[in-house]
Amino acid sequence: MSVTVEKKDNNMAVLTIEIPAEKFIEAIEKAYQRQKNSIALPGFRKGKAPRKMIQKMYGAQVFFEEAANYILQTTYDDAAKESGEKIVSRPQIDITQIEEGKPFIYTATVALRPEVELGQYKGVEIPKKEISVSSDEIMADIDREREQNARDVDVDDRPVQDGDRVKLNFDGYVDGEQFDGGKAEDFDLTIGSGSFIPGFEDQIIGKNIGEDFDVNVTFPEDYHAENLKGKDAVFKCRVNAISEHQVPELDDDFVQDVSEFDTVDEYKASVEKKIRERKESELKRENETAAVRAALKNAKMDIPDAMVDDQAKTLVEEFAQRIQSQGMNMQQYMQITGMNDEMLEQQMKPQALERIQNSLLLEAVAKAENIEISDERLDEEIGKMAESYNMEKEKLYDLMGEESKKQMKQDLAVQEAVKVIAENAVEVDMPEETVDLEETPEENN
């Protein structure tokens, strides 16, 4: 096998790969051996017809497609290594010569890893932000805890009030006729939730358990059912049960039940501390993202389109895995959104480009700063992983291949590069930019 490389603009290259004629003949023979049992030839039993006879009957190219696929699958990876280039995309394959008795020649058009020209990455400017925690934020957290500890208590000595939860029978009529979906028994409804047609829930307030009554409403003009839009309706109703949603008072007893503190003031102080710590963590991520983006503006790199296309495909695959974990497949998603594969990949390209740029930048900074991860640091990180997986560190270490360990060292080096950029950034007063907290620089690798 021989490999030649022709460099193109925009970090693209064409590899010309020549396979000796005898290797292609071997591939044809493999294709023949695999297919011969399914080929019928007059005068021969299946599987017994000679290859030359089959080629004479069906054409010399009868086994070329399978032979070519075999050659491509078994030679490209070695050819890519032999080229000595850092290839960062799937190859675009073109067969330029395919003839028995002659070398098999094909080309692979690929993207090459771009070189990064670092600009200023220490001392970049990022927005200055202050952390504050308001009393409203503290009470919002406490109210959520109170709500989690709330309970529903059955009541039978009073009529329905706003905020109650009721079990309701209802039967709806329009123009004296029942309509589909308008009937239910023991339906759970929270009064004031706005779950039903406007005006419906208000008319249940003041009714008692076992009381029969009518609720008169008008369906909205934009109601989803065409036959009910703007129609007057009567619902014959009965309340079967009432329960009162009781949220515990914020007092020392509640505090002692839900925390290790004794007083409301101590509890509020602890909630404030947690909110502040959460905001500090979020601000750290914001600052890292802003600093890396500022450093990226100062860097130069020529990203080939093929590299972006491949990364976009990867992002689509990751997206498909996420929605599948949520109980939806890609076909359903496409039907709901009206998207197709091409549109989704196109939508992913800006994010793909930024992920590539961040990755190249941070790896270049790690190299410039001579950041190397020691075996001791790797061992420490594997120990943390083992603990999170609830398994022995030695077992996890043995399960990880050398490539996984190498990749883990690279990821850790990138994280250190983020720290170098962020810790040397200068906070200044400037208009705030919208920062996507869904992606941090570390996640872009």
N, C-alpha and C positions, 0 to 999 in steps of 0.2 A: 504494500500500500504506500502511495506517495501523497503528500498533502502540500499544496501551495496556497499562500495567503495573499489576497489582493485587498489592500486597505481602501476604503471608500470614505466619502465625506460623512460628517455627523456620527463618527465612531461606529460606522458599519464596515463589514468586511465580507468578502466572498471566499470561502474555502473551496478549492477544487480538489476533489478526492478521486484518485485513480486506483482501482482494484484490479489486480492481475487477472488476465483472461481465464486462467485455470481456476481461480476462486469463483468466478462467475459460473463456469461450467459445473463446479461442485454444487453451487446454489441451484442450478437448473436440475441437476440430478436429485437433489433433496426434494424439490418441488414435484418432480416426476414420481418419486417414491411415495410421496404423500397422496398424490392425486390418482395414481394409476388404477386403484381398485374401483374408482367411480367412473372410469372412462371405458365406453364400449367401442370395440373396433371389430368389424366383420372378420371372421376367421380366427378370432382369438377369444379365449375366456377372459372375463374381467380380471385385470391385474396382471395379465400375462403378455400384453402387447408391448413390444420394445419401444423405447422412447423415440427412436428415430422414425418408426412407423407412425406413431401418434403425431409427431411434429410434421411429417409429410402429409398426413390426412387433415390436420386441423391448423397447420401453419407453424412456422418456426418459432413464433412468439407465444405459443400456447402456454408455456410455463414461465414466461418472462415476468409477469406481474408478481407472482409469488416469490420468484427468485430475487427480484429487485427488492421487494420488501424485506426479505431475509438479509440481503447484503446491507441495506440501510440500517436495520435494527442491530446488526452485529458489528458494524464498522464505525458508525458515526461517533460514538463516545470516545473510541481510541483515536480517531482522526482529530477530534476536538482537542484532546490532550496533546497529540503530536504537534498541533499547530502552534502551541506555546502561547496562545492568546487567552485573555480572560473573557470568556464568552458569557453574556448575561441575558440571552434570550433563546427562545426555541428557534431551531433552524428552519428556514424556508428552503425546501429541497427542490432541485430541478435536475432531472436526469438528462445528461447531454450526449451520452453514448451508451447504447445497449444493443449488443450484437454478439451472438455466440462466436467464440474464437478471437474476440477482441477485448481489450480491457474495458471494464465497466467504469464509466466516469460520471460523477455527479457533482453538483455544486451545492453548498450550504450557505445561504445568506444569513448572517448573524449580526447581532449588536455586540460591541465590545465595551468593556467596563470603562467609563469615562475617567479621565484624569481630573482631579480637583485642584483648582488654584485658590488656595485659602487667602481670604482678605483678613481684615481685623475680626478676631473672634474673642479677644479679651478686651474688656472695657466697653462692650457694646451698650447702648442705652436702652433701658426698658422703662415702662410707666411706673411711677412711684404710687403705691397704694397703701392706705392705712386700714388696719383691721379694727372694727368696732362691733360691739354686741349690744343690741338695744333690748329694752325691757320687753318689747313686743315679741322679739325673737325668743327670749327666754320663756315667756308665757305660752307661746305657740308650741314649743317643745313639751312644756309641762302639760298643756291641754291635750296633746296627743297621748301622753302617758295616762292621763285621767280617762280619756276615751277608751283606751285599751283595757282599762280596769272597770269600765262601766258594766252594768247588768240590766237586763229587762225583767221587770217585776209585773206579774199579772195583777190587774185591778178589775173589780166588778162592782164597785160602789159609787161610780161616777160615770158621766158620759165621756165621749172622746174629746181629747184636747189636742191642740197643735203640738206636734212632736211625738205623739203616741204612735205605737205600732199596732195595727189591727189585722185580724183575720176577717176577710170580707167575701161575702157572696155577692155577685153582681150578674145581671142579665140585661144586655143592651138591645134597644129597639130604635129603628129609624123608620119613620112613616108607618109605625105599627108593626113592622116586620123585624124579626131577629136578624142579626148579621153575623157573619163568620168572625170568630175571634172576640166576640163581645160578651162571652159568658165564662165565669170561673167560680170555683168554690174554695173557701178557705185561702183566698189569695192574701199573701203577706204584703202589706202596704204601710209605709211610713208617712204619716200625715205631714205635709209641708215639704216633702222631698221633690215635688214637681214631676213625679214619675208618670202621672196620668194627665189627661187633657186638662188645660187650664180651667179652673173652676170646679173640677170634680172633687178634689180633696177637701176644699173649703166646706163643701156641703155635708161632709161626714162629721165635721166638728159639732159636738152637742148631741150626737145620737148615742143611744144606749145599746148594750148587748141585747140581742134578740129583737131589736126594733126593725120593722120593715119600713122602707122609705124610698122615695124616688130622687134621683139626681138628674137634673136637666142641664145639658151642656150643648155646645156647638163645636163641631170638629173644625179645626183650623183649615184655612184655604190651601195651605201647603202640606196637608196631611198626606202620608205616604200611600194610603189606599184611595184610588180614584173615586170609588163609589161612595166614599164617606166625606170627601172634601166639602167643607162649608155646610154640612148637613146638621140639622138639629137632632139630638138623640136623647132618649130617656133610659136611664139605667135603674132597674129595680134592684135594690140593695138590702143587705142585712149584715150587721156587725155580729160576728160570732165570738170574738175575744178582743180584749184590749190589754196592752202591756205598756208600762211606763218605762222609758229609757232613763235610768238613774246614773248620773255621772258623780263620782265621789267628790266631796268638797276638798279643796286644797287646805289641809290642816296638818298638824303634827302627826295625827294618827295615820293619815294617808301616806305621808313621807316615810314613816317608820315601816309601813307595809311594803313599799315599793323600792326602798333604798336602804343603805347602811347609815343614813343620817337620822337625826332626832328631831330637827326643827325645820320649818319651812325656809328660813333664811339660809341654813346650811345647804339645803337641797337646791335652792335657787343659785347659790354660789357654785355648786358642782355642775349644774346645767350650763351656767355661763362659761365655766372652764371648758366643758366638752365642746360647746359651740365655737369657742375661740380656737381650740386645738384643731377642730375640723376646718375652720376658715384658714388657719395658718397652713394646713396641709394643702388646701385648694390653692392658696396664693403661691405656695412653693411650686406647684405644678404650673400655674399660670406664668410665673417668672421664668421657669425653665423653658416653656414653650416660646415665650416672647423673646428670650435671649437667643435661643437656637434660630428662630426666624430672622432675628436681626443679623446674626452671624451669616446666615444663608444669603442675605441680600448683598453681603460683601464678598461672597465667594463666586467663582466662575466655574461652570461645568457645562458640557455639551451633552445633553441627554438624548440618546437615539429614540426615535418613535417606537421602534420595535420593543425596546426595554419598557416603555410606558404601557404599550399594548399588553405585554406579558403580565406586568404588575396589575393592570386593570382586571385581567382574567383571574388572577389570584384573589383579588378583592371580591370579585363576583362569587368565587368558590367559597370564600370565607362567609360572605353574606348568606349564601344558600345554606351553609351549615348552621348559622345563627337562627334563621327563620325556621329551619327544620326542627331545631331544638325547642321552638315555640309552638310546634304542632302544625306548621304549614310547609308545603313543598313549593318549589319554584314555579311549577306549572300553575298552581293556584294563585301565587303572587302575580304572575304575568297576566292572568285572566282579570284579576281585580284591578290592577294598575294600568292595563293596556300596554305594558312594556314588552319588549322582546330582548333577546340576548345582546344584540348589537346596541340597542338603546341603553341598556343597563351598563354595558362596558363603557360606552361613551360618557355616561354620567359619572363613572368611577375614575375617569382619567385625571381630573385635577387632583384628586386625593392620591392617586397612584404616583403622579409626578412629584407631589410633595413628599410622599413616603420615600421615594428613591433619592431625592435631593437631601433629605435629612440623613438618610443612611450613609450616603457618600460623604457628606460633610463631617458627620461625627466620626466616621472611620478615619478620615483624613486628619482630624484634630487629635484622635488617639495616637496616630502615627507621629504627628508633629510633636506631641507631648511625651513621646516614648512611653506610653501607657502599656504596661504588660501585667497580666494577671498571673499571680504566682499559683503554684499547685496548692499551697496552703489556703489561699483565698478560695480557690475552686472547691477544695475539700470542705471548707466552711459553708459555702453556698449549697453544696450537695447535701450537707447535714441538715440545713434548713428545709430543703425540699423533702428530704426523707421524713422529717418530723411532720411536715404538713400532710404527707401521704400516709403517715402512721406506719412507717416501715423502717427496717434497719438501714443505716447509712451504707454499710458495706454491701448490702444486697443491691441497693439502688446504684451504687458505684459500679458494681459488676455488670448490671443490666445496661448501663450507658455505654455505647460504643465510643471509640476514639473521636469520631466525627462529631458526636453529640457534645463531648467534653470540649472539643476545639471550638464549636459554635457557642457553647456557654461562656467560654473565656472571651470570645469576641463580643458577645452581648454585654458582659460585665465591663469590658473596656469601653464600649460605647456609653454605658451608664456613667462611667468615670469622666468621659469626655463631656457629657452634659453638665456634670458638676463643675468642670473647669470653666465652661462658658458661663454658666449661671452664677457661680460664686464670684466671678470677676466682672459681672455686669454692673453697670452704674444706674441706679434708680434716679429718674428725673421726672419733673412735672411735664406731662404731655397728654394730648387727647387720648382717651382710652380706645383701644382696638378690641373688636370682638375676638375672643380666643375660644377655640373649640377644645373643651376639656375632655372630649371623648378620646382624643389621641394625645399622648405625651410623646416626647422624642424617643423615649426608650421603646415605645410600642411600635415605632416606625421601622423596626428592624426585624 
